[in-house]
């Protein structure tokens, strides 16, 4: 199976812009352009773009359908980062903001299906994975929603201005917030122009969690997990261990309890989630050094759980969660790899027995995850029988572009490659379409961003360089696919490593085989 190492940014009229070129080493991202050597030898550029990650936790009553993220100095919100994959009410999702460059400070905005919006200003996405809790307040007032995710009722809740030295009265007033319940908190006697508050929630069993100096005017919801994250370093205690997620689902809860004890206690993940193929360092910091026998429970995003009873954590360094079925990838001959050679994020992967027909594809193997450009995903198929080999495969990206692989013999095929197109017929070579052109970097600086967009699109769409740079004196051959011979007018934008840019508006690419920057 051949592979197209390039991007196709779908425009409103169904056309695509693709820059073709070979893949390079490094992070594995596809090079969005053929760096023509000519008289100048072009070495692989240093990757300038970095990804930022946020977790969206939807505590609202409607699906979150839009996430906008823009640098704090920007005057517009820019592109919708959720694409076609909303976050359902009560659910959560991990969202990657690609090509962030050196930018750390972002303003973020969530919008639900009822057009209710919530903004999170000045978030530093470089220092931590930020959790955006949607629902309740976030409307400029300190009122918020408490979401109880601790497994037992919250019996007391305190909200105190950050300038105060005491907690004040219990705002629940004798009420409780049941397990999995929600409570709308009207902050008593809010201080004018003060949004920073300390919040503490407690259960009758003595578990508590505090949020210090939290900006309640920009926070719609606080999620109570039962405790604050441990602060000890991993390895400070003999019971510390790593939990590795070898399943295809995100792990949401990790519990550790002394063997023989009925209650599981605190969730060690807190507000975090553990992605497939990643590990989490569990700090077991509240037990004597000679207490070694523990039960461990792990639960994934679908509620599937695995219990590891009577584990000697003083001798174990790692526990592996393999999912509800306990199977490893590769145990079945039909297990296969999906490689994303497009420049968009893949949101859905389906596989069903060949010839099933109809619109039903079954479960999405990615779950709440996404597959980034240049990355691979191991599909643990678990077929009905070992001799069932022929499957139809369907892959859909963030823009809704899909590619199917019908009647594939997965007992013989180990990998399928998503190229971002519906068929190989789309892969026309550069120079065949009348709009194909060459961008020449005639400056003494590297180019970090290149965009081509129809004027009616309303935004610049995808950066064609991705994680690469276009060196001084180098050329970029840009392949325009699927627009039709009559569509010739496009806007082109190039940005160098100093932030200087040049924009060609309403350019007739059918009559312009080469552009020079600057």
ZAMARGU-4260 file (C-alpha; in steps of 0.2 Angstrom, whole numbers, plus 5000, padded with zeros to 4 digits):
<rodrens>
0) 5000/5000/5000 | 5007/5017/4995 | 5007/5031/5007 | 5004/5050/5003 | 5015/5060/5015
5) 5005/5076/5014 | 4990/5086/5020 | 4974/5090/5012 | 4964/5104/5020 | 4946/5102/5014
10) 4938/5119/5009 | 4920/5123/5009 | 4918/5118/4990 | 4926/5101/4992 | 4943/5106/4985
15) 4959/5102/4994 | 4976/5110/4996 | 4990/5098/4997 | 5009/5100/4998 | 5018/5084/4993
20) 5035/5078/4999 | 5044/5064/5008 | 5042/5060/5027 | 5057/5064/5038 | 5063/5058/5055
25) 5061/5067/5071 | 5043/5068/5078 | 5036/5058/5063 | 5026/5072/5056 | 5024/5073/5037
30) 5033/5086/5028 | 5020/5097/5019 | 5030/5101/5004 | 5044/5095/4993 | 5059/5105/4997
35) 5067/5107/4980 | 5085/5106/4981 | 5090/5115/4965 | 5107/5124/4967 | 5104/5125/4986
40) 5106/5110/4997 | 5091/5110/5010 | 5094/5102/5026 | 5079/5097/5037 | 5074/5112/5047
45) 5072/5112/5066 | 5054/5109/5071 | 5048/5125/5078 | 5030/5120/5081 | 5024/5113/5098
50) 5008/5105/5103 | 4998/5111/5118 | 4985/5100/5126 | 4969/5104/5136 | 4956/5093/5144
55) 4938/5098/5142 | 4927/5091/5156 | 4909/5095/5152 | 4899/5097/5168 | 4885/5106/5158
60) 4868/5099/5152 | 4872/5101/5133 | 4886/5095/5122 | 4901/5106/5120 | 4902/5109/5101
65) 4916/5122/5100 | 4933/5125/5107 | 4942/5141/5102 | 4960/5144/5107 | 4970/5160/5103
70) 4986/5168/5109 | 4982/5181/5123 | 4988/5195/5111 | 4976/5190/5097 | 4961/5199/5093
75) 4951/5185/5085 | 4947/5168/5092 | 4952/5158/5076 | 4948/5140/5071 | 4937/5128/5081
80) 4948/5115/5089 | 4935/5102/5092 | 4931/5100/5073 | 4916/5088/5071 | 4919/5079/5088
85) 4908/5087/5102 | 4911/5083/5120 | 4895/5076/5127 | 4886/5082/5143 | 4895/5073/5157
90) 4909/5068/5147 | 4927/5074/5144 | 4940/5074/5130 | 4958/5078/5127 | 4961/5091/5114
95) 4977/5095/5106 | 4981/5113/5099 | 4994/5110/5085 | 5007/5121/5079 | 5008/5133/5094
100) 5026/5138/5091 | 5033/5146/5106 | 5016/5152/5112 | 5011/5147/5130 | 4998/5159/5136
105) 4981/5156/5128 | 4963/5162/5129 | 4951/5148/5127 | 4932/5148/5124 | 4920/5134/5125
110) 4903/5135/5117 | 4889/5122/5120 | 4875/5116/5108 | 4863/5130/5116 | 4876/5143/5112
115) 4881/5145/5130 | 4899/5151/5130 | 4912/5151/5144 | 4929/5159/5143 | 4946/5154/5151
120) 4958/5169/5149 | 4977/5169/5151 | 4979/5150/5153 | 4998/5144/5152 | 4997/5128/5142
125) 5016/5125/5143 | 5018/5122/5161 | 5004/5109/5163 | 4989/5101/5155 | 4975/5113/5159
130) 4958/5106/5163 | 4943/5117/5157 | 4928/5113/5167 | 4912/5118/5158 | 4896/5121/5166
135) 4888/5131/5180 | 4896/5149/5180 | 4910/5156/5171 | 4900/5171/5166 | 4910/5184/5175
140) 4902/5180/5192 | 4910/5169/5206 | 4895/5157/5205 | 4900/5140/5200 | 4894/5121/5199
145) 4902/5108/5211 | 4903/5091/5202 | 4905/5077/5215 | 4916/5063/5207 | 4922/5056/5223
150) 4910/5041/5225 | 4902/5047/5241 | 4892/5062/5246 | 4899/5079/5249 | 4893/5085/5266
155) 4901/5102/5268 | 4907/5115/5256 | 4916/5131/5260 | 4919/5146/5249 | 4930/5160/5256
160) 4938/5176/5248 | 4956/5173/5245 | 4960/5188/5256 | 4950/5180/5271 | 4959/5170/5285
165) 4944/5159/5289 | 4933/5147/5279 | 4916/5155/5285 | 4900/5145/5285 | 4896/5129/5275
170) 4887/5135/5260 | 4877/5118/5258 | 4867/5123/5274 | 4865/5105/5279 | 4862/5098/5262
175) 4873/5085/5254 | 4879/5083/5236 | 4876/5065/5232 | 4889/5054/5223 | 4889/5059/5204
180) 4878/5073/5209 | 4880/5092/5205 | 4876/5107/5215 | 4875/5125/5209 | 4884/5137/5221
185) 4878/5154/5223 | 4893/5162/5232 | 4887/5172/5247 | 4891/5190/5248 | 4903/5191/5233
190) 4916/5204/5235 | 4915/5217/5221 | 4929/5215/5208 | 4936/5200/5217 | 4936/5183/5208
195) 4949/5174/5218 | 4942/5162/5231 | 4948/5147/5241 | 4936/5133/5240 | 4935/5117/5251
200) 4924/5102/5250 | 4922/5088/5263 | 4914/5071/5265 | 4907/5064/5281 | 4921/5051/5281
205) 4934/5065/5282 | 4940/5066/5264 | 4943/5084/5258 | 4949/5093/5243 | 4954/5112/5242
210) 4956/5124/5228 | 4967/5139/5232 | 4965/5156/5224 | 4954/5149/5210 | 4947/5162/5198
215) 4928/5158/5200 | 4923/5171/5188 | 4931/5161/5174 | 4927/5144/5181 | 4911/5136/5177
220) 4913/5120/5188 | 4925/5112/5201 | 4926/5093/5201 | 4928/5085/5218 | 4938/5069/5217
225) 4941/5067/5236 | 4958/5073/5239 | 4972/5085/5232 | 4986/5077/5222 | 5000/5070/5232
230) 5016/5081/5233 | 5029/5068/5237 | 5041/5062/5224 | 5039/5046/5215 | 5050/5033/5224
235) 5050/5042/5241 | 5040/5027/5247 | 5043/5008/5244 | 5025/5006/5238 | 5026/5019/5224
240) 5024/5011/5207 | 5020/5014/5189 | 5003/5010/5181 | 5005/5007/5162 | 4989/5008/5151
245) 4991/4994/5138 | 4972/4996/5133 | 4964/5006/5119 | 4954/5017/5131 | 4958/5031/5142
250) 4960/5027/5161 | 4950/5038/5172 | 4952/5031/5189 | 4966/5023/5199 | 4963/5017/5217
255) 4975/5009/5229 | 4968/5001/5246 | 4976/4990/5259 | 4972/4972/5256 | 4956/4968/5266
260) 4950/4985/5268 | 4932/4988/5261 | 4934/5006/5255 | 4944/5011/5240 | 4949/5028/5245
265) 4955/5042/5234 | 4957/5042/5215 | 4975/5044/5212 | 4973/5052/5195 | 4963/5066/5201
270) 4958/5077/5187 | 4970/5069/5175 | 4967/5054/5163 | 4979/5041/5157 | 4980/5039/5138
275) 4983/5023/5129 | 5002/5017/5129 | 5006/5030/5143 | 5011/5027/5161 | 5007/5036/5177
280) 5018/5036/5193 | 5007/5032/5208 | 5014/5040/5224 | 5007/5029/5239 | 5013/5041/5252
285) 5001/5039/5267 | 5006/5021/5273 | 5020/5015/5284 | 5035/5008/5275 | 5032/4990/5281
290) 5014/4990/5274 | 5016/4981/5257 | 5000/4971/5253 | 4988/4982/5243 | 4973/4980/5231
295) 4974/4991/5215 | 4958/4995/5205 | 4959/5003/5187 | 4944/5010/5178 | 4943/5016/5160
300) 4932/5029/5151 | 4919/5016/5147 | 4917/5010/5165 | 4927/4994/5162 | 4938/4990/5177
305) 4952/4978/5182 | 4956/4974/5200 | 4974/4968/5205 | 4971/4960/5222 | 4985/4957/5236
310) 4999/4966/5226 | 5016/4967/5235 | 5019/4985/5231 | 5036/4985/5240 | 5043/4973/5227
315) 5032/4978/5211 | 5038/4993/5200 | 5024/4992/5188 | 5006/4986/5185 | 4999/4985/5168
320) 4981/4988/5163 | 4976/4979/5148 | 4958/4984/5147 | 4942/4974/5151 | 4946/4959/5141
325) 4964/4958/5147 | 4971/4955/5129 | 4987/4962/5123 | 4989/4970/5105 | 4996/4957/5094
330) 4988/4942/5102 | 4976/4941/5088 | 4981/4939/5070 | 4969/4952/5065 | 4976/4966/5075
335) 4983/4980/5065 | 4991/4997/5065 | 4983/5013/5058 | 4996/5026/5052 | 4991/5044/5050
340) 5000/5051/5035 | 4988/5066/5033 | 4990/5083/5041 | 4974/5082/5051 | 4969/5073/5067
345) 4960/5057/5065 | 4945/5056/5076 | 4937/5039/5072 | 4943/5022/5067 | 4930/5008/5063
350) 4932/4990/5058 | 4918/4978/5054 | 4917/4961/5045 | 4918/4963/5026 | 4902/4963/5018
355) 4892/4968/5033 | 4884/4982/5023 | 4873/4996/5029 | 4877/5011/5039 | 4882/5003/5056
360) 4900/5002/5059 | 4900/4998/5077 | 4912/5005/5090 | 4925/5019/5087 | 4941/5011/5092
365) 4949/5028/5096 | 4936/5031/5109 | 4939/5049/5116 | 4956/5049/5109 | 4963/5057/5093
370) 4977/5051/5082 | 4989/5065/5077 | 4998/5068/5061 | 5013/5056/5058 | 5007/5045/5073
375) 5001/5027/5073 | 4987/5018/5083 | 4987/4999/5087 | 4969/4992/5084 | 4966/4977/5096
380) 4952/4969/5085 | 4946/4955/5096 | 4936/4946/5082 | 4922/4934/5084 | 4933/4919/5078
385) 4951/4917/5075 | 4949/4912/5056 | 4939/4928/5053 | 4951/4938/5043 | 4942/4950/5030
390) 4936/4967/5037 | 4931/4983/5031 | 4940/4998/5039 | 4934/5016/5040 | 4945/5031/5046
395) 4938/5048/5048 | 4948/5064/5052 | 4943/5080/5061 | 4936/5088/5045 | 4925/5074/5041
400) 4936/5067/5027 | 4935/5048/5027 | 4945/5034/5019 | 4939/5016/5018 | 4948/5000/5016
405) 4936/4987/5010 | 4938/4968/5011 | 4955/4969/5019 | 4963/4953/5024 | 4969/4958/5042
410) 4977/4941/5044 | 4990/4946/5031 | 4990/4965/5032 | 4999/4973/5047 | 4996/4991/5044
415) 4984/5003/5034 | 4989/5021/5030 | 4976/5035/5031 | 4981/5048/5018 | 4966/5060/5020
420) 4958/5056/5004 | 4944/5044/4998 | 4954/5036/4984 | 4971/5034/4977 | 4964/5044/4961
425) 4966/5060/4972 | 4985/5058/4973 | 4989/5068/4957 | 5007/5073/4955 | 5013/5091/4957
430) 5011/5101/4941 | 4996/5092/4934 | 4984/5105/4941 | 4983/5122/4934 | 4984/5130/4951
435) 5000/5121/4956 | 5014/5133/4960 | 5031/5135/4968 | 5035/5146/4983 | 5053/5152/4983
440) 5060/5159/5000 | 5071/5173/4993 | 5074/5180/5011 | 5088/5176/5023 | 5076/5169/5036
445) 5067/5153/5038 | 5049/5152/5034 | 5039/5144/5048 | 5021/5145/5041 | 5013/5144/5024
450) 4994/5145/5020 | 4984/5144/5004 | 4965/5147/5005 | 4951/5151/4994 | 4945/5169/4998
455) 4928/5163/5002 | 4934/5151/5015 | 4935/5164/5029 | 4950/5158/5037 | 4968/5152/5033
460) 4965/5134/5036 | 4980/5122/5039 | 4998/5127/5039 | 5006/5118/5025 | 5023/5117/5033
465) 5017/5109/5049 | 5032/5105/5060 | 5045/5109/5046 | 5053/5125/5040 | 5057/5132/5023
470) 5076/5137/5023 | 5082/5153/5015 | 5084/5150/4996 | 5073/5134/4996 | 5058/5131/4986
475) 5041/5123/4991 | 5031/5115/4978 | 5012/5116/4982 | 5000/5104/4975 | 4982/5110/4973
480) 4970/5095/4972 | 4952/5094/4968 | 4948/5113/4965 | 4944/5111/4946 | 4952/5121/4932
485) 4940/5136/4933 | 4945/5140/4952 | 4960/5150/4950 | 4959/5164/4963 | 4967/5161/4980
490) 4975/5170/4995 | 4992/5165/5000 | 5001/5169/5016 | 5019/5166/5022 | 5027/5170/5039
495) 5045/5169/5043 | 5054/5165/5060 | 5053/5184/5065 | 5035/5184/5063 | 5036/5195/5047
500) 5023/5190/5034 | 5018/5193/5017 | 5000/5190/5010 | 4995/5189/4992 | 4977/5193/4991
505) 4965/5186/4977 | 4980/5179/4967 | 4977/5170/4950 | 4987/5154/4953 | 4983/5148/4936
510) 4993/5162/4929 | 5006/5162/4943 | 5018/5147/4943 | 5030/5154/4955 | 5029/5166/4970
515) 5044/5174/4978 | 5045/5178/4997 | 5047/5192/5002
</rodrens>
